[in-house]
Amino acid sequence: GRDKKDTLVEHENIDTGYLGESVATLSKRVHLGFLIDKMQVFSSPILNKCHSWPWTAGYLLSTTLYFISMLISQGFTHPIDNPSFGPSAVGLSTFGINNPALIIYHMEHFRLITSSFLCSGITTFLILVFTIYRTSLEAAMAASNHPHWHFVLAAGILSFGINLFYACIGNGASCSSLALALGLNSFSASMQWRLNSPYPSPWFFTVTMYILGCTPLFPFDSLVALSAAIIIGIVIGLTLFVEDPSVTSEPVDIYLNESISRVEGGKHPVSHIRWKIVQGLGSLYLTMYIILLFRLPTPDKHNIHPYLTGCSLVYSDQIGNFVSAYADNGRALAEGNDGEDWLDDQNLCAQMCIPHLVSRPAIWGVKKFSSLKLDEGTCEENGYNEHIADKTFHEYTVVFEVQLFTSSNNDDN
């Protein structure tokens, strides 16, 4: 009897433990299901829109993954070096920023493509996502009876045009994703003006972002690239597509958006491509690419070094004054073992690279409030072609690398 009782107690304990595990498992499943439901509610509007703009969704996804990979790999630099809150100039170059010097002198033509998927920092990435999501140009084109590949054609013309123009006449380094977004905005606004169709017309936002993009707050989004994007967007918006009222059909997608007026049901005119415009632009782009192949543009060769694309080179041939201004940190550089100042009667030049955000204020401040002579340019351009020393200076949290040069005819080293 005791054995049966012990066995019964043991079975009760086993059953109780099993029930406890079942309850815990059920609780986890309920919690997981709740999270999945919440994610579905959050993502449902986005997924619904993705159905109307698959190519746009693919671009945003690839750009986002590319941007996250860059941040994981390169991290963040000081905000003065990149006010967009992103990697350094070297990090952006590693991930394919448009650099005419590297394209022409090192034949790195892949940058003509990768630059359109590259954001200079968190600020430009958020602007890009907001602009493309809010405008929803692909969906508006579909609602106006354009097949989706018409959007790909317009975006491709913009992307290659922006990068080719910058590679031919630009200098430095520039991302193209923000320019592409603003170019699509100008294309949409031009289509709305010409056809009176339900296209967004975000001129105010586009002009505002263009002005901001041309300031030092966005040092890796060039004036040349942004201007080319706006101009090309307007040109293809006015000339690339034409509606044929004699041929109508059901629209590809009926899409409703707050920035797009309501599209009424029924048949709409079929839109055709003006292939002569495509051929003309293709010929222009091919000519520009051949110009790059023959290395006819001559961008600054200093920009072969990616670090120098993020700052402005300045120089001074008044080394004594320069060292005296930083006596605590720099005097040891100028003194020999016997304590003699070897800067006396030396033909020397100091050169440094100041971040774009502060370069002009810094040069103005030095000229206004200091006796130190500081000019834009390099020592080598002014006859000092022999590099002799480097020195690092720290100002608050910013690090400046100073290089010393001497002229080749200076016999006293």
Phi, psi and omega in degrees: 000322179293322179298319179296322181293317179297320179296322179295318179296320180297317178297323179296320179295318180297316181297321180296316179297320180297319179295321179297317178295322179297318179295318179296316179297317179297321179296319179295319180295319178296318179295317178296319177297323178297318179295319179296319178298318179297318179295322178295320179296320181290318186273348184302313178299322181293315180295325177296320178291323180300331178296330181269343175222075182295321180291322177295317178298319178297320178295314179298320180295313181294321178295320179296313179297320179296319180293316179297318178299321180295317180294321179295320183282318189253340180070198182248146173259179179297139181302334177290325178284327177216091182295349178281000180063066180212196181289175177285175177299324178294318178296318178295323178294323178300326182262015166095033176295152180287111179234104183305325181296317180287327179292318185276312186275333181247003176058037179270070186286347177299339180293340176293343179252311186296331183298330181287346178254007187250129174253138184287339181185184182298321181300310181291328178296315180294320177297318179299310182297315180298316183296311183291319180292319184288319182286318179050053186297319181300319178294322178295322177293320179296322179292338178262021172075030172263135169294156187297331182289345173297321177296318179299320179297312180298316180295322178294318177300317178297311185299309181293322179297314180302310185289323179291318179297317181292321180295329182278323186236356181275173179207123183119230179207140183211135168284161183238358184293315178296319177298320179298317179297317179290326176296320176295325176297314180293326175297315180297315180296323178292321177296320180295320181291321185281318187256352184054040181262169183283057176261145173296149178230070187274057184295319183298313180296319181297314180295319179299313180293327177296315180296315178296321181295336179275357180269166177296351176294339178233072187292343181252025171230102193283149173302320181297313182294316181295319180293317178299321180296314180297315183293313180296321178300317179294316182299309183287334176293328181271341190233338193287320185244152177219140178268142177250099184296339183284344180239121180234157176199173177291141179294154181296317179219141169256110188237133179247131180216152183298329182272000179240133178294156184298131178269122181279150181292173181109185182271150183230155178300144178279136180264135179241157177268136171276096187294336177295325177294316179298317179295320179296314178294322178298319177295319178297315181295320179297320178298317179295322180292321176296322176301320177294319180298323180273004175057041178287320174292150181232074176293163182301124182290343175299332183284000169299330175272109187305328182302324186284348177284346181262008183206171180249131180280132176227159182216163175210136176260010176259074187291324179300314179294323182295313180293322179296327179293336180235049187302322184295322184262332190253346185297326180298332178292329186267348185258137175277187182294333180270006178084001181281136179280107184277005175282342181296132176061026178257145180264083189236160179217138177252139183227139178212165182242119183255132180308144184304325184299326186242004186296309182293313175300324181293316180295318178297317181295320179295317180291328184279319190243008182222156177274356181287133176272123182223121183232156176285141182131194181231160176295321182297325179290345182246024172094358178260095191249006180246114181280130185237336184195161175231150177214139180254131177241144179244121175241109186057244180254008183258139180252130177243132176260121180251133178247139178254135179232157173225158179282150185294340181268010178272108185281338182270102181259000000 
